[in-house]
Amino acid sequence: MGYISVRNAHKEFMKDGEPLTILENINLDIERGEFICLLGPSGSGKSTLLNAMAGFELVTSGSITIDGAEVKAPQLRYVTVFQNYGLLPWRTVESNIELGLESKNVPKEERPAIIDKYVKMVGLDHARNRYPAELSGGMQQRVSIARALAVDPDIIFMDEPLGALDALTRINLQDEISRICREEGKTVVFVTHDIEEAVVLADRVVVLAANPGRVQTIIPVNLIDRTDRTSASFVNIRNHIFEQFQLAKEDKIEFYI
Ligand SMILES: Nc1ncnc2c1ncn2[C@@H]1O[C@H](COP(=O)(O)OP(=O)(O)OP(=O)(O)O)[C@@H](O)[C@H]1O
């Protein structure tokens, strides 16, 4: 059994008074320290699955456990980073990073050293006294990542955290997230619909198919240099995932007749 273990997970939402299956029979084991990307077309249930693992949603049947304990609600040991940064506009960069330390009741005298470490790690030392409105989108997302890391979570759940950023900022942050999360040995579950992003980040890519959301395939990514997006091995894996992604997008209705 994995550190995060999803067993026969099934999720229904009500639509027009009828139950609609969003996730069907999902089985997935994630090991401690693994970086997993959930990749799939729109509506394949990536966010629903992430939210169920993070405790924001309950599965309709089946189970999700973390370290052997059933997930029933969000916990302080796990943090979630969303696309919209979630920064408090009236607090500076430092003070936003401190937010998580406050909720974890880290003693006040220990906080400056922790904030200092993570503000530097995400390259915002020069902007530590600025307010969110004075930061670019990429800088704001760096703050939310620093805030997530600062509480030293066991698991970081990320739901398309780079979705709103321009291409260059996105590439830089992909490389940084990959480096930082590996250095810190974090277990990460990261939702994306960007194939290249998944190759850069993931130890394994879980490709989901839609209608209903289910696991199409799981592809390991064994790259020595993840930052070289032009290497033959990078392109090979990207193409392989692309093929699976295309298959996941095709209508599989014949299997249900
Ligand atoms: N709370 C809800 N109530 C009803 N239906 C929902 C709810 N949350 C999600 N859905 C439906 O579940 C399906 C899967 O949504 P989800 O956001 O998990 O997919 P996704 O793969 O993350 O999509 P995207 O890439 O577009 O964000 C969608 O059809 C969505 O409309």
The ligand as a MOL file (V3000), in Angstrom:
LIG
                    3D

  0  0  0     0  0            999 V3000
M  V30 BEGIN CTAB
M  V30 COUNTS 31 33 0 0 0
M  V30 BEGIN ATOM
M  V30 1 N -19.0260 20.3710 -6.8400 0
M  V30 2 C -19.4160 19.8950 -8.0340 0
M  V30 3 N -20.7170 19.6600 -8.3040 0
M  V30 4 C -21.0980 19.1640 -9.4990 0
M  V30 5 N -20.2490 18.8330 -10.4990 0
M  V30 6 C -18.9470 19.0600 -10.2860 0
M  V30 7 C -18.4570 19.5920 -9.0450 0
M  V30 8 N -17.0880 19.6720 -9.1250 0
M  V30 9 C -16.7610 19.2240 -10.3530 0
M  V30 10 N -17.8690 18.8550 -11.0470 0
M  V30 11 C -17.8780 18.2930 -12.4090 0
M  V30 12 O -16.9730 17.2230 -12.4070 0
M  V30 13 C -16.2920 17.1510 -13.6550 0
M  V30 14 C -14.8090 17.0710 -13.4130 0
M  V30 15 O -14.3760 18.3220 -12.8820 0
M  V30 16 P -12.8620 18.5780 -12.4780 0
M  V30 17 O -12.7460 20.0280 -12.1730 0
M  V30 18 O -12.4580 17.6040 -11.4470 0
M  V30 19 O -12.1270 18.2190 -13.8370 0
M  V30 20 P -10.6720 18.6430 -14.3300 0
M  V30 21 O -10.1060 17.4560 -15.0350 0
M  V30 22 O -9.8860 19.1850 -13.1840 0
M  V30 23 O -11.0500 19.7650 -15.3730 0
M  V30 24 P -10.2730 21.1100 -15.8300 0
M  V30 25 O -9.0110 20.6690 -16.5130 0
M  V30 26 O -11.2360 21.7430 -16.7800 0
M  V30 27 O -10.0420 21.9180 -14.5900 0
M  V30 28 C -16.7300 18.3560 -14.4560 0
M  V30 29 O -17.6840 17.9290 -15.3980 0
M  V30 30 C -17.3580 19.2670 -13.4430 0
M  V30 31 O -18.4080 20.0060 -14.0030 0
M  V30 END ATOM
M  V30 BEGIN BOND
M  V30 1 1 1 2
M  V30 2 1 2 3
M  V30 3 2 2 7
M  V30 4 2 3 4
M  V30 5 1 4 5
M  V30 6 2 5 6
M  V30 7 1 6 7
M  V30 8 1 6 10
M  V30 9 1 7 8
M  V30 10 2 8 9
M  V30 11 1 9 10
M  V30 12 1 10 11
M  V30 13 1 11 12
M  V30 14 1 11 30
M  V30 15 1 12 13
M  V30 16 1 13 14
M  V30 17 1 13 28
M  V30 18 1 14 15
M  V30 19 1 15 16
M  V30 20 2 16 17
M  V30 21 1 16 18
M  V30 22 1 16 19
M  V30 23 1 19 20
M  V30 24 2 20 21
M  V30 25 1 20 22
M  V30 26 1 20 23
M  V30 27 1 23 24
M  V30 28 2 24 25
M  V30 29 1 24 26
M  V30 30 1 24 27
M  V30 31 1 28 29
M  V30 32 1 28 30
M  V30 33 1 30 31
M  V30 END BOND
M  V30 END CTAB
M  END
